[in-house]
Amino acid sequence: MKYRSKVVWCLCLLLAGMGIVAVVPRVAHAATICTCCKGTGKNLCKVCGGRGCAQCNWKGEVIDLSAINTPEAAARILMDITTCTCCNGTGKNYTAAEKAAMKKAADERAKQAEAEKARQAAAAEAERVRIEIAAQASQASISTFTDSRDGKTYKKIAMGTQTWMAENLNYNATNSKCNNYKEENCVKYGRLYDWKTALTACPAGTHLPTDEEWATLVDYAGGEKKAGTKLKSSTGWKESKRVPAGTDEFGFSALPGGDGNSDGKFYDLGYKGYWWSSTECDALKAWDWKMGGDFENVFRYYSKKTDLGSVRCVVDE
């Protein structure tokens, strides 16, 4: 038994080095219950040539440790080692009927795995087609308008019963700023505004959306938990491996202009976007809505009225 334990423990260390660690605790425990070896370190079924359970499988084949190159291979080999599958727990070989039942069960599991794989592939393809169709529809609903104050042209997009700007506002109002004071950031992400300035920054025929209008938009895009991914532009965000990239499903093209404060400090450019609503939270704060490259949600938040955030205007009804 001491010999077997050393072999399994060495194998556990090898697997841990490969990053295949989920099965190690079970292996260490199972090493003490090799019923076909009866604690002798030799295989009593006499199909392994006396090599011991830790080196043979139930077919009498020597286990090739160099074949461990995937978690699935590791799990299969560890099952051979730790459960002495050449025996049925009594110290005797499995009967032909038992082996047939085992093979049938294994075949059924393989069929189920293939069916699940096919189901997931079909679901992924259906989602891809749905997004493509939605993107085509959104392109058909995009139009433009010109801000008469400075001649800048903006895209606008119909979203259910609302029509929104499909770009961040870049009107050079008094007290508005470019993130990090760089003009190229205004060109790409729009300007940043304190709340008081944002209230009157939108072009004629549009207005700063209320908190309720933001909620309507987010509900239309699938709710707070998933709307961020659908509203975010597919480019312009710092990528995160934890969440999917933006799909820009509706053509809203949300971009992460970051934020700032009254002390002249700026944050989160390329990582997060904060958009003002016209609704006060209290005398010092107002509601805004937040998206990030590292989460799919759209968060309803509040900020100091002196903080700086982006503006999306909504067309007057």
DACOR-V678004 format. One record per residue. SS is DSSP state (H for helix, E for strand, C for the rest). D_FIRST is the distance of its C-alpha to the first C-alpha in Angstrom with 2 decimals. Layout:
ss: {SS | SS}
d_first: {D_FIRST | D_FIRST}
This chain:
ss: {C | H | H | H | H | H | H | H | H | H | H | H | H | H | H | H | H | C | C | C | C | C | C | H | H | H | H | H | H | H | C | C | C | C | C | C | C | C | C | C | C | C | C | C | C | C | C | C | C | C | C | C | H | H | H | E | C | C | C | C | C | E | C | C | H | H | H | C | C | C | H | H | H | H | H | H | H | H | H | H | H | H | H | C | C | C | E | C | C | C | C | C | E | C | C | H | H | H | H | H | H | H | H | H | H | H | H | H | H | H | H | H | H | H | H | H | H | H | H | H | H | H | H | H | H | H | H | H | H | H | H | H | H | H | H | H | H | H | H | H | C | E | E | E | E | E | C | C | C | C | C | C | E | E | E | E | E | E | E | C | C | E | E | E | E | C | C | C | C | C | C | C | C | C | C | C | E | C | H | H | H | C | H | H | H | H | H | H | H | C | C | E | E | C | H | H | H | H | C | C | C | C | C | C | C | E | E | E | C | C | H | H | H | H | H | H | H | H | H | H | C | C | C | C | C | C | H | H | H | H | H | E | C | C | C | C | C | C | C | C | C | C | C | C | C | C | C | C | C | C | C | C | C | E | C | C | C | E | E | E | C | C | C | C | C | E | E | C | C | C | C | E | E | E | E | E | E | E | E | E | C | C | C | C | E | E | E | E | E | E | E | E | C | C | E | E | E | E | E | E | E | E | E | E | C | C | C | E | E | E | C | C | E | E | E | C | C}
d_first: {0.00 | 3.79 | 5.38 | 5.10 | 6.12 | 8.67 | 10.02 | 10.65 | 12.10 | 14.29 | 15.41 | 16.32 | 18.39 | 20.02 | 21.02 | 22.32 | 24.50 | 25.88 | 26.81 | 24.47 | 23.13 | 23.86 | 20.58 | 18.26 | 18.08 | 17.12 | 14.34 | 12.78 | 13.09 | 12.04 | 8.58 | 7.79 | 9.63 | 8.64 | 10.85 | 11.47 | 8.11 | 8.30 | 4.74 | 5.58 | 4.90 | 8.62 | 11.11 | 13.01 | 15.98 | 16.87 | 18.34 | 16.21 | 17.08 | 13.68 | 12.71 | 9.56 | 9.84 | 9.81 | 12.97 | 14.92 | 16.94 | 18.44 | 21.27 | 19.23 | 20.22 | 18.37 | 18.08 | 20.64 | 19.70 | 23.36 | 24.50 | 23.50 | 27.06 | 27.71 | 26.14 | 26.42 | 24.52 | 21.74 | 21.58 | 21.58 | 18.76 | 16.59 | 17.40 | 16.21 | 12.79 | 12.21 | 13.91 | 13.06 | 16.82 | 17.12 | 16.76 | 18.85 | 16.49 | 17.46 | 15.35 | 18.54 | 19.96 | 22.22 | 25.78 | 28.51 | 30.00 | 26.84 | 26.45 | 30.16 | 29.92 | 27.11 | 29.28 | 32.32 | 30.74 | 29.56 | 33.07 | 34.66 | 32.69 | 33.75 | 37.35 | 37.32 | 36.04 | 38.83 | 41.37 | 40.46 | 40.68 | 44.09 | 45.23 | 44.42 | 46.21 | 49.23 | 49.34 | 49.23 | 52.05 | 54.09 | 53.79 | 54.86 | 57.89 | 58.76 | 58.76 | 60.82 | 63.38 | 63.58 | 64.10 | 66.89 | 68.49 | 68.32 | 69.99 | 72.82 | 73.32 | 73.47 | 76.92 | 78.39 | 80.89 | 82.63 | 82.93 | 86.68 | 86.23 | 84.66 | 84.55 | 80.75 | 79.48 | 76.42 | 74.48 | 74.39 | 72.24 | 72.80 | 69.93 | 70.76 | 73.93 | 73.73 | 74.57 | 72.73 | 73.07 | 70.32 | 70.37 | 70.31 | 73.81 | 75.15 | 78.53 | 79.54 | 80.57 | 81.47 | 78.36 | 75.99 | 73.71 | 71.48 | 67.88 | 67.73 | 71.48 | 70.89 | 73.22 | 70.74 | 68.50 | 71.45 | 72.03 | 68.44 | 67.46 | 70.82 | 72.21 | 70.88 | 73.15 | 73.34 | 73.83 | 77.59 | 78.18 | 75.91 | 78.08 | 81.01 | 79.33 | 79.16 | 81.90 | 84.73 | 83.70 | 80.16 | 78.66 | 75.57 | 73.43 | 72.99 | 69.61 | 70.21 | 70.96 | 67.69 | 65.87 | 67.68 | 66.59 | 62.91 | 62.98 | 64.56 | 61.78 | 59.03 | 58.65 | 57.38 | 53.68 | 54.29 | 57.90 | 57.13 | 55.43 | 58.35 | 61.05 | 59.70 | 61.03 | 58.62 | 59.44 | 60.25 | 57.14 | 54.33 | 51.38 | 48.25 | 44.98 | 44.39 | 47.42 | 49.46 | 52.62 | 55.95 | 57.37 | 60.98 | 61.30 | 64.80 | 66.23 | 66.21 | 64.60 | 63.53 | 63.06 | 61.46 | 64.44 | 62.61 | 64.59 | 66.41 | 68.13 | 71.53 | 70.47 | 70.29 | 66.51 | 64.77 | 61.26 | 58.98 | 61.07 | 59.14 | 56.47 | 58.30 | 61.62 | 63.63 | 66.66 | 69.32 | 70.70 | 74.18 | 72.92 | 72.87 | 70.02 | 72.18 | 74.85 | 72.52 | 69.99 | 70.04 | 67.53 | 65.96 | 63.32 | 60.37 | 58.17 | 55.41 | 53.56 | 50.20 | 50.79 | 52.32 | 54.31 | 57.93 | 58.26 | 61.40 | 61.83 | 64.60 | 65.90 | 68.66 | 71.93 | 72.29 | 69.05 | 69.30 | 67.99 | 68.73 | 71.29 | 71.30 | 74.60 | 75.15 | 78.39 | 80.88 | 81.28}
